[in-house]
Amino acid sequence: LPIARDRMLIVRYGRPIAKMAPHLLERTEARAKLGIPADAVLLGSVSRIDKGKGTGELLEGAVSQMKIHPSLRLILVGSATEEPK
């Protein structure tokens, strides 16, 4: 990225998950349902899929790292931004 690591700040705003917790799958069950090997390194994003969200940069970085680390998997959760009609 063109931004130095020491200039980045991650703000975790969190979500209350108490209501969701009873419905969450265990790690092994979730990976099995998604076809993700137990030993794979998983990189994911949960957001709107949009140029402004950095999806292209995420894909570019993931692909370059997958060439070096074949166990890396990428999962994107979200829908694409609708284009104005």
Backbone torsions as a table, in degrees:
resi	resn	phi	psi	omega
1	LEU	NA	155.4	177.7
2	PRO	-79.1	4.0	-179.2
3	ILE	-110.3	130.4	180.0
4	ALA	-67.9	143.9	-179.1
5	ARG	-54.7	-39.0	-177.6
6	ASP	-71.3	-6.6	177.4
7	ARG	-101.3	-0.4	-179.1
8	MET	-95.6	148.1	176.3
9	LEU	-137.2	127.0	177.2
10	ILE	-97.7	123.5	179.2
11	VAL	-107.1	112.5	179.9
12	ARG	-95.8	108.0	-178.8
13	TYR	-93.1	-11.7	171.2
14	GLY	60.0	167.8	177.3
15	ARG	-139.1	141.0	175.2
16	PRO	-70.8	117.5	-174.2
17	ILE	-106.3	4.3	-177.4
18	ALA	-55.1	-40.8	-179.6
19	LYS	-73.0	-28.1	-178.9
20	MET	-84.6	-29.1	-172.2
21	ALA	-49.5	-42.9	-179.0
22	PRO	-64.5	-18.0	-177.3
23	HIS	-100.4	-4.7	-179.2
24	LEU	-75.3	143.0	178.0
25	LEU	-85.4	152.7	171.7
26	GLU	-67.1	154.9	-176.5
27	ARG	-51.8	-50.8	-176.3
28	THR	-64.8	-38.8	179.3
29	GLU	-67.2	-42.1	179.4
30	ALA	-63.7	-44.5	179.4
31	ARG	-64.2	-39.7	178.9
32	ALA	-62.8	-44.4	179.8
33	LYS	-63.5	-32.5	-178.7
34	LEU	-92.4	-3.8	-179.8
35	GLY	71.7	30.6	180.0
36	ILE	-100.5	121.9	180.0
37	PRO	-57.3	147.0	-177.9
38	ALA	-60.1	-30.3	-177.4
39	ASP	-95.0	3.9	-179.1
40	ALA	-73.6	147.4	172.4
41	VAL	-91.3	124.4	-173.7
42	LEU	-107.8	126.5	175.4
43	LEU	-114.2	130.0	-175.7
44	GLY	-141.4	160.8	175.9
45	SER	-140.4	132.0	175.1
46	VAL	-117.5	102.5	-178.2
47	SER	-171.1	174.8	172.1
48	ARG	-66.7	137.2	-179.4
49	ILE	-89.1	109.1	-169.7
50	ASP	-155.9	147.2	179.0
51	LYS	-56.1	-41.6	-178.7
52	GLY	-67.8	-16.0	178.8
53	LYS	-90.0	-3.0	178.4
54	GLY	84.3	19.9	-178.7
55	THR	-60.3	-40.6	179.0
56	GLY	-61.7	-43.6	179.0
57	GLU	-66.0	-38.5	177.2
58	LEU	-62.0	-47.3	179.0
59	LEU	-61.4	-44.7	179.9
60	GLU	-60.3	-46.9	179.3
61	GLY	-65.1	-41.0	-179.3
62	ALA	-64.7	-44.4	-179.4
63	VAL	-61.8	-43.0	-179.7
64	SER	-64.3	-38.0	179.3
65	GLN	-74.1	-30.9	178.0
66	MET	-64.3	-28.8	177.3
67	LYS	-68.1	-32.0	-179.1
68	ILE	-88.8	-37.5	-176.1
69	HIS	-122.4	87.6	-175.4
70	PRO	-61.3	-16.5	179.9
71	SER	-83.6	-4.5	-179.4
72	LEU	-73.4	134.4	176.2
73	ARG	-125.7	147.7	178.4
74	LEU	-118.8	133.1	175.7
75	ILE	-129.2	129.7	177.5
76	LEU	-113.7	130.6	178.8
77	VAL	-121.5	119.4	179.3
78	GLY	151.5	174.9	177.5
79	SER	-115.4	157.5	-179.7
80	ALA	-72.4	148.8	174.4
81	THR	-64.7	132.3	178.2
82	GLU	-75.6	135.7	177.6
83	GLU	-78.8	142.7	176.7
84	PRO	-63.8	142.7	-178.7
85	LYS	-92.6	NA	NA
